[in-house]
Amino acid sequence: MKNRKCPNRNHCWDYKSGNCENCDLGDHIIKLHKKIDRLKAKIKQSEWISVEDRLPDKYGDVICCTRKGTIWQLTYNPTYKLFNVSYDNVENAMDVTHWMPLPEPPKKGDAE
């Protein structure tokens, strides 16, 4: 019996010969595609946003990149449209060119 949903059906010898009963390759490929989708979502989450295009919507911590390429975690204050700085990074924070939201913390058991 052929598994018509098998993502490997165009390249699989077992599929062509009708021996899909014991094949778990299709399930493995489906799991890999799901993992790829999760990784693509993480990549999309980590795209830098130019301060010329948009600033953060609300008060909170963000990751910032300066003209010199320095990366800082700063707090954005929408009232003043400023990235709040501490005493040790005042110069660089004034030159923020890009920012991105902080990623979600790792979930328990997320060893990937």
C-alpha positions, 0 to 999 in steps of 0.5 A: 500500500502506498502512502500518498502523503509521503514527502519522499514519494518522488524519490523513494524506491519503496514507494515506487515498488509499493512497500511503504508499510514499514517505512518511517522515512516519511514521518522523519521528513515531516518532523524535519520540515517542522523543525526547519519551520521553527528555525525559520521563525527564529531567524525571522524573529532575530532580524534587525530593525532600522531606527529609521524604519520603526522604533519599538511600540512600547517601553521595555528592553531591546537589543541595539546595534550602534554605528560602531557595531557594538551590541547593547541591551537597552531600555526603550522609552517611547515617551521620549523616543529614547533608548535609556542608557546606563553610565558606561554606555552613554556614547554608544547608545546615542548612535543606535542604528538598529534594534530588535526585540529580546528573544523569548527565554529558552523553554525547559527541555529545549535542547535544540 
